[in-house]
Amino acid sequence: MAKIKVKLQDLHDLYLEQLRDLYSAETQLLKALPKMAASATDPDLKQGFEDHLVQTQEQVGRLEGLFQDLEQDPGGHTCQAMLGLVKEGEEMIREKAAPAVKDAGLIAVAQRIEHYEIAGYGTVAAYADLLGLERQAMVLRTTLEEEKETDARLTLAAREINVEAAEG
């Protein structure tokens, strides 16, 4: 009987796979955020998307640095979850809706994206700790905190925009 080669032999392999997933997610987001910003009508929300684009560029750079430290290539993996989330964002952008309703929908999509990223960065930071990769864990926690801050800003924006959407 032929032995099946397992791609993920240990936590280090899983760590690399999960980092590649995040890298794919972030690079997909680089393409989606300008479209979300262009579609937003609330000036603060539009600015928030534009600010997050700059932050996402920095996060991609951090991930590339982690891969360099590990002497690994960041490519070769596609984050299927982000593909779906980006598709939901594109559907919201195309939606015929009142401005505040569309903005509320964009916030909903953006928060799902942030929650996905928060889960991903929390997981890989924990893996880095277990693997004794202290500097990598610190870098990942920096991004994790940024994602949490972005989620909090979206929640704040939603309070006002959701009320506008409810009033029609």
C-alpha positions, 0 to 999 in steps of 0.5 A: 500500500502506498503511503500518503504524504501529509502536507502538514506534519507538525505545528510549524507546517500549520503555522506556515499554512495559516500565515499564507492564508492570512497573506492571501486574505490581506492581498485580496483585501488590498483590491477590495478596499478601494472599491468599498471606499468608492461605494461608501457615501458617508465621508467618515466611512469612506475615510475609514476604508481608505485608512484601512487600505494603508494599514493593510499595506503595512500588514502585508509588509509585516507578513512578508517580513515574517516569511523572509525571517522564516526563509519561506515564500508567502505565495501558493495559497488562496484564502477561500474565506476571503474570496467569499467575503470579498464577493459579498462586498462586491454584491453589496456594492452593486446593490440598489439601496438608499445611501445609508442602507448601502453604507450599513451593508458595507459595514456589515461586510467589513466587520465580517472581514475583520472578525475573520482576520481577528480569529486568524491573527489570534491563532497564528500568534498563539502558534508562534508562542508555542513554537518559540517565535517570540518576535513573530508573535509580537508582530502578529499581535500588533496586527491583531490589535489593529484589526480589533481597533478597526472593528471598534471603529466600524462599530462606532460608525455603525451606530450612527449609520444604522440609525440613518438606515432605519429612518429611511 
